């Protein structure tokens, strides 16, 4: 599975990437510190087929909700059926409700991701 990981924290990117790799869920992790960079990779096709997008909410420049607005505006071929799961430090029920209001968002998890939670992400992809 190819996972796009979008988080402005370099430490969180590294930690989550390690957990995903150890879980056996992700064959490849594409880390991005900015939502704009991730969108550009999707628009240009350089990201390839992405199965899962793990997205932080609280980021400078473009927050997770702004990313979701732009992602849903992409042509379907560029979204390619990727599933989005919010992976954030925000336990706020209002953030959860808002995120799950987007059709592409299938899950909401609070950081840090552990091995069991990482393995559980498979349920959102492919079925």
C-alpha positions, -999 to 999 in steps of 0.1 A, spaced: 0 0 0 12 35 -8 6 60 19 8 98 16 16 113 50 10 151 54 21 167 87 41 199 93 61 183 122 92 166 110 93 145 141 57 133 137 64 125 100 94 104 110 77 87 139 45 79 119 66 66 89 85 42 112 52 30 128 36 25 93 66 5 81 68 -16 112 31 -24 110 35 -39 76 7 -17 63 27 6 40 50 -7 13 59 30 6 53 62 26 54 96 8 60 122 35 51 159 30 55 188 54 31 210 35 -3 203 20 5 224 -11 34 201 -19 12 170 -15 -14 185 -38 11 193 -64 24 157 -63 -12 145 -68 -19 171 -96 12 163 -115 9 126 -111 44 123 -94 28 107 -63 16 78 -84 -13 57 -71 -19 66 -35 -41 43 -15 -43 62 18 -37 98 28 -29 105 65 -36 142 71 -29 165 100 -54 193 107 -33 220 124 -7 231 99 6 265 89 -1 279 54 -27 253 45 -44 234 72 -60 200 68 -95 214 60 -81 236 33 -62 206 19 -95 186 19 -113 214 0 -85 215 -26 -83 177 -27 -120 172 -33 -118 198 -61 -92 177 -80 -104 157 -110 -114 122 -100 -84 107 -118 -60 126 -97 -77 116 -65 -77 80 -78 -99 67 -50 -74 74 -22 -90 72 13 -82 100 37 -78 94 74 -72 124 97 -42 118 119 -41 148 143 -33 159 177 -68 174 180 -92 153 201 -119 181 196 -152 165 187 -160 195 164 -129 188 144 -138 151 141 -174 159 130 -162 185 105 -135 161 90 -159 132 87 -183 155 68 -160 153 38 -169 123 15 -132 113 11 -125 112 49 -132 77 62 -115 79 96 -102 101 124 -73 91 147 -55 111 174 -16 111 174 6 94 181 -2 64 159 7 31 175 12 -3 158 -23 -16 165 -39 16 151 -16 15 121 -27 -20 113 -63 -10 118 -60 16 90 -62 -13 65 -100 -15 71 -105 19 54 -87 9 22 -101 -14 -5 -134 -22 11 
